[in-house]
């Protein structure tokens, strides 16, 4: 009896350890009847770690390049980045390379993915509703056609990290986000930087107000602190 009891205890311990290793939530499964509190908890579980990781990755590159520029150090990396980002000057390059705070990215992801419950998030790891015009890209079709004729395609990513990198790249290269790039180079305040998102949505200032509300009401700025 003691032997059987010992086996049972070992089995239960191993089972508990296995359960701990299982992810609490996954991108491809949305639990049924999610209450608002749990929906937000799932979103944070899935989005905060990769967003912070990508931000750190981009910030490290920005700081390295900024130091080289300050020291008047010419490098192949700087020239390659200027070409890649179509930067017209050192300052323009730095504006394109500096990532905006995590809080802004989280707020936009929350809005664009309906707190990580949208079909695009769950089927394509697309946290920001990023469109695709390139048939060679991995992508999925939207549920409806634009103007009833043209199919809208959204990019499909292998991981959430890839989606976040593509989002930051879009903001760094898109002509519509020149104002945002200028603001994030001059300031680290998310509520100042969001004023450059007027071209991200057709509703303009109303979109900015909504992003700011999401940041404020969910205390997203706590995720902006760098280690």
N, C-alpha and C positions, 0 to 999 in steps of 0.2 A: 504493500500500500504506500509506504514511504517512497518507494522508487517511482511509482506511478504519479504521486503527488509532485515529486521533483521534476519529472518529465513535463507535467502540465505547467508548472511554474516557468520552466525554461521556454516552453512553447509560447506561453503568454508574453514573456519578456521579448522574445524574438518577433512576435506579432506586433507588439507595441512599437518596437524599433522600426519595423517595416512600414508601419502606418506613419511614423514620423517622417520617413523618407519620401513619402508620397506628397506631391504638391497639393496645397490646400485648394487652389483653384487652377484652372487651365484656360488658355485663351479660346479653345474650341468648344468648351462646354459652359453654357449659362444655366445655372441651377434654376429650377422652376420656382415661380412665385417669390422672387427676390424682394425683400423689403428694402427700402431706400438705404438704410444703414448698412445692410450687408452688401448691397450693390456697390456702394462706395468703397467698402472694405475690400471687395474683390478687385475693383479698379486700382486701388492703391497697391494691393499685393502684386498685381500684374505689371503696373506701370512705373512705380517709383524707382525700384532698383535699376531697371534698364535705362531709364531717363537720366538718373544720376550718373550712371556709368558712362553713357555717351557724352553727357555734359563734361565730365572730368576729362575724358579722352580729347574732346575738342578744345577744352580750356588749356590743357597741357600743350597742345600744338600752338595755340594762340600765344601763350606766354613765351614759348621758345622762339617763335618767329618775331614777336615784339622785341625780345631782347636782342636778337641778331640785327634787327633794323635799327634799334637804338644805338648799338655798338658799331653801326655802319659796316656790318659784316655782310659781304656778298656771298650768296650761296645758291647752289643749284635748286635747292628746295624752294627758296623764295621766288626764283624766276619761274619754276614749274607751277607754283601755286598762283602766281599772277596770271599765267596763261590759262590755267584751269578755270579760275574764277573771273577771268576777263577784267582783272583789276587795273585801274588806270594810274594808280599811284600806291606808295607804301601805305598811306592812310586808308585808302580805299580797300586795300588788301586786309588790313587789320580789322576794318569794319565788317568785312565779309567773313573773317575767320572767328571773330569773338562770338561765342554762343550766348544767347539770351538766357535768363534765369530759368531754372527747372520749373518754377511755379507757372510760368507762362505756357510752357510746353504741356504741363499737366492739365491746365485749364482748357487749352485748345483740344487736347485729346479727349477730355471729358465731354466737351460739347460736340465734337465731330463724331465720336463713336458712341454717343448716348451712354457714357460711363461704361465703356467696354462691352456693350451688349449688341452693337450693330452687327449686321451680317458681314460687313466688310472687315470688321475687327475679328470676328470669329472664324470666318472662312479664309481670310487673306492676311491676317496680322497687320491690317492697315488701320492704324490708330487715328489717322488724321484725314481720312477720306481723300487721299492723294490720287489724282486722276492719272490716266495713262493715255498717251496719244501714239505710242510706239507699239506696233503689233508684235515686235520681237520680245517685248517685256512679258514677264509673268503677270497676268491680270485676270480680273473677273468682270463680267458685265453687270451694270446696275440693273435694278429691277424695272426701270422704265426708260424709254427713249426720250432724248431731248427734243422738244418741239414735235414729238410723235414720230420722228424720222431717224435721227442720229443716235446710235447706241453710245451710252456713256460707259467708259471703261475705267476701272480703278485698279491700281497696282496691287499685285500680290507679293508679299514678302515672306521669306523663309522664317524670319524671327521678328519679334517686336523691336529688338535692337536695330535691325535693318530699317524698319519703318521710321524709327526716331532719327536715324542718320539721314534718311532721305528727306525728312521734314526739315531738319536743320540745313541741309544742302539747298533745298528749295528756297528757304528764307535768305540764304547767302548768295544765291545766284539770280533769283527772280527780279526783274526790273520793277515790279510792283512794290518791292519791299526795301527800296533804297532809303526811305525815311526811317524805317525800323532799324536798319543797319547803322544809320547815323546816330540814332538815339541810344542804341545799346553800346556803341563805342564811347559815348559821352557819359552814360549813366548806368548804374546797376540796379536802379529802382524799377521794379516790374511795372508799376502803375504809370511810370513815365514812358517806358519802352512800348507798352501796349498801344500807345497813341499812334504807333507806326503800322498798326494792323488794319487801318481803314480800307485797304484794298484787298484784304483777305476774304471778305464777304461782301455780297451785294448790299447788305444792310448798313455797311459803314460804321458810323459812330455807335449805333445800337449794338453792333457786334462787340466793339471795344468795351462798352458798358457792361455787357453780359460777361465777357472774359474777366473783367475786373471784379465783378460780383462773385464769380465762381472762385477766384483766387482768395478774395476776402472771407467769404462765408465758410470756406473749407480750410482756411489757414494754410494755404499751399506754400506761403513764403517760408515756412519752417523747413521746407525741403531745399531751400536755396543755400543753406549754410554749407560751406566747403570744409572738408576735413583738414 
